[in-house]
Amino acid sequence: MFRSADALLKAKTIAIVGASETGAGGWPKAIYENLEYAGFPAKIYLVNPGRKELWGRKVYPNFASLPEPIDVALMLIPAAAIPDVLAEGAAHGLKCGLIFAARFGEDGNAEGIARAQTVKALCESTGLRVSGPNCMGALAIREKQLLYPASRVRVLPPGPVGVVFQSGGTFMYWLQQAAVRGLGFSYAVSSGNELNLDLADFINFLIEDENTKVITCMVEGVRRPEVFMAVAEKALAAKKPIILVKVGRSERGKAAAKSHTGALAGNDRVFDALCDKTGIVRCPSLDDLIDTTLAFVAGRIPKGARVAMSGFSGGAKGLFLDYASDEGLDVTTFTPATSEKLRGLIDAGVSADNPLDTGAGIASQPKKFSDICKIVAVDPNVDLIAMQGSLPSLPGEQLDPTVFSEVAKLVDKPVIVYGRMAQNVTDEGRKFQQEAGVPFLQGLPETVRALRGLVRYGEALRRPVAPIPAARGKAENLSGPSFDRLLADHGLLPPRSTLARTPEEAAAVAAEIGFPVAVKIASPQASHKTEVGGVALGLTEAAAVRAAAESMTRALRARDPKAAIDGYLVQEMVSGLEMIIGVRADPQFGPFMIVGVGGVFVEALNDVAIRLLPVDEEIAREMLLSLRAKSLLGAFRGKLPRDVAAVARAVAGLSRLFLDHREWLSDLEVNPLIVLAEGEGARAVDVRAVPR
């Protein structure tokens, strides 16, 4: 499943292929000088058929002439020559090729695509590993193996963060800025086009590296979704957080035109569901990636979701509350004992509540502020705390790191220090942060999102990843009375209904069911019935039922004269909150569930929660609570509370039903699911099953 990256990142022998003073933009020389600076941590061989000697070293014409097999060859030659040179290397024991060059089909060029396919085939037939192409190299910081064509990598400090960026252009810039903020690195890889070694392989390497504690990535695409899912689960089990930025949030996924579920999800939202399931912390920006990584490097994961904030600015308090609301943070309430203790310390006229504004007078009393934060930190209602602070930035500025370190020492909860805005960080600032023993985050939005990341990761650790059970269902269960019984057995209870063959029969059936009724046309050409005039609601007499059935027949036949009409579904009218629940098999990440409010308006409202299957009742409730319109499930504007338990049962039942029958189904949707008053259940008014 996972391909080993050891030959690249733990190389004992390195060949610089294309070694020259000025060739390849000077990159061979730059990399050689980085290795020389590091004291040559591996044996270095120079390869160039046009040279005999370079930099006081012998130059070899090819791999056949080298005295020993090579772990990693740096391919600093034109793209067109690379496949043949790699093949020669593989024939003589080469383990890994690091390809910097582009022109391997990135722009759709046929010649480049063919070149990429040749390299892929070589890897498959020989076991050769390739990193790249179109990348900027790889760094093993502790080992000082700096396979990067610029000297600035020499100042990157060692530390616990492993980095994988698919973007070569952003790679070094982010590393530099992260180092300025105080992060240190174990390994850093620019993985490029990933013809062979890919994101999952490098993450797997970092999981197994004892010096790596946090894994940070920039992701443009996932080559092997199943393998990526497996490595994400492995990282969660190993308690090594994966923090990433993913490109493409705005792109719509490929969805079947006839599916609300597919149209609402999109690949990126399903990726979010994968992150939720496996504990991946997704960041919206590269700045967030630094701040959230800093928060995780501290090594403390909250045992709950209750957040406290202490500062000395009323404006910052208001902004914190706004951002916390945006991110769904649980801003806790202090215990009465905590509030009582705080009143004797904070400025007169300010409230002893959370978030805590101590008053401006405390800003100039750091010891007193520390004592206040200690009281907040030990509150049993608090799982993690953010306290205001900044790093020294002016020459001779004297700040006391124990203001923060004493709070952190008092508890095992995460203690985060936040600045209201970004600031420059100097050598003195990084030293201060180290002495304080807590991460200093920059900006209130970034701080709130980092806190949210810690909370969600802690929740993922406490919630085991449920395996997908074997499919046991039979195709014959998915039609007729058998399907109706199957739905009912899984908590998807329909309204009273009967399928009538003719408009006259529909009128008679309606009288038996009792008015008012709904009538819906049953036709393979009417997947979305409302769009073809195939639904009539609130009919109160037999004549109206017959007329509605005849009218929808004419409307459908006008659109499609060959439309097959199986009959007319006559249902009792039920009224309540309209919701949608649907399951679909994503081509990358497997089956997922959506839950949303709105019925026929769900795509316009776009208020849905998405999770990968399996989904149980607990996860179903979490999904409901994450909806913007969740207040509609409560006692809203004189309406009785809705039957949330019935919705959770229906969602969990739909998950089980689909997984049992996933070999036969590609999509299973209930829209609308009518949610009645609390204790009265829910009704699956319209169920649409799409065969695989």
Secondary structure, DSSP 8 states (H G I E B T S, - for coil): -----HHHHT-SEEEEET--SSGGGGHHHHHHHHHHHTT-SSEEEEE-TT-SEETTEEEESSGGGSSS--SEEEE-S-GGGHHHHHHHHHHTT--EEEE----SSTT--HHHHHHHHHHHHHHHHH--EEE-SS--EEEETTTTEEESSSGGGGG--EEEEEEEES-HHHHHHHHHHHHHTT--EEEEEE-TT-SSS-HHHHHHHHHH-TT--EEEEEES--S-HHHHHHHHHHHHHTT--EEEEES-TT------TT-HHHHHHHHHHHHHHHHHHHT-EEESSHHHHHHHHHHHHT----SS-EEEEEES-HHHHHHHHHHHHHHT-EE----HHHHHHHHTTS-TTS--SSSEE--GGGGG-HHHHHHHHHHHHT-TT-SEEEEE-----STT----THHHHHHHHH-SS-EEEEESS-----HHHHHHHHHHTS-EEESHHHHHHHHHHHHHHHHHHHS-----------GGGGSHHHHHHHHHHTT----SEEEESSHHHHHHHHHHH-SSEEEEEE-TT-SSGGGGT-EEEEE-SHHHHHHHHHHHHHHHHHH-TT----EEEEEE---SEEEEEEEEEETTTEEEEEEEE-GGGHHHH--EEEEES---HHHHHHHHHTSTTGGGGSS-TT---B-HHHHHHHHHHHHHHHHHTTTTEEEEEEEEEEE-BTTS-EEE--EEEEE-
